[in-house]
C-alpha cells in the first residue's frame, strides 16, 4: 500500500516446468495471501508432466490467475514473458516447487507503502525433506536505505560486505517485491544466456537504478531443497557459466567506474561460486586461512595472541612455521588447554602488544572494551580485519 492507504496491485509470476508434484502447494500459498490486490501469472515453460494442465485448471477456478504456455526456454525467459504480461505496480516471483507464508506479501507491500520503496526484500527458510527447516541468514544489510542519505552504504556492500566478510544482500528474486517499470528495463538488457547467477544478474543492477531499498529481517519464503535444486552444480560446464556471468556483470558496472567498489565486490562474489564449483566438480574442498598481519607486528617481538578460533589458529600456524615473532601467551575464553590460557592471565604480563585474532569487528570491539576495563592500555591492543586466503 502507498502511504495514503490506497492498495497497489501486485503481480506474482510463477515459472512452471515439470513440477506437478509440488505445484498445487505453491499456487495455493499465493492464492491465499492476506494481501488482496494481486494477480497471478503462471508461465508453463514447456512442461511434459501435466503441470500445464494443472495451471489451466487453476485459471478456471480463480479469475486472478492467467496462464502462459510456451516452449521450454528456461527460467529467465519464463520470468521475462510473465513480466511483460503483468499489470501490477510491484512484481514478485515464486518458484513452482516452493511456497510462501500467507502474510508474506502483506508484510512486503506494507513496508513498500510506508517507506515508498522501490525494492523490499526479506530472507528465506530452507526446507529439507519437508521437515528440517533452516533460516538462511544471507543478509547483513538489514534496514532502510535511501538515495541522498545512506543508499551508498548499501550499494558499496550489496554483493560483498567486506566488514563482515560475507554477502551483503542475498539476490533471490523470490524473496522480494520490485517496482515493475525499472525491473522491466533491467530484464530487457540482461543476457538471456546466463544460467548461473541469473537472479544476481537482475537484482544487483536493479539496485543501482533505485532510490529507496528496504531489507527486512524476516523469513516468510520457504525454499524447498531437493536433488533437482542442486543438480546443475555437478555440471563440468559450470565454470563457463560462471565466466559468462562475470563478463556480463563487468559490462553492467562499467559506467559506474570505481564507484561503490563494484569490481572488487564482483570478484569476491564470484569467488564463492568458484569454491562451490571446485567442490562439486572435482570433490576438492577449498579451505580458508587468514593472513597474519605482518605490518602491525614487529619481527622478533614478543606478543600475546588473543583468540583460538579459525583466525587464531591460522595466525598461530604461520608464526610457528616462519618464527616471525614470539607468542608468549595464547589466550581464549572457550578453548583452554596446555597451550591456551584464560584471558585473565593477560593482566600478569605488561608492555607487549596483544593481537586480537577475531574475525568479526563487533566481537573484537567487545574484547577490546573488556581488556581496557581491566586496566590494559588501549595502545597495546591490535585488531586488523583478517584477510582470508583460499587454500586447496
Buried (B, 14 or more C-beta within 10 A) or exposed (E): BEEEEEEBBBBBBBBBBBBBEBBEBBBEBBBEBEBEBBBBBBBBBBBEBEBBEBBBEBBEEEEBBBBBBBEEBBBBBBBBBBBEBBEBBBBBBBBBBBBBBEBBBBBBBBBBBBBEBBBBBBBBBBBEEEEEEEEBEBBBBBEBBBBEEEBEBBBBBBBBBBEBBBBBBBBBBBBBBBBBEBBBEBBEEBBBEBBBBBBBBBBBBBBBEBBBBBBBEBBBBBBBBEEEBEEEBEBEEBBEBBEBBBEBBEEBBEEEEEEBBBBBBBEBBBBBBBBBBBEBBEEEEBEBBBEBBEEEBEEEEBBBBBBBBBBBBBBBEBBEEEEBBEBEBBBBBEBEEEEBBEBEEBEEEEEBBBBBBBBBEEBBEEBBEEBEEEEBEEEBBBBBBBEBEEEE
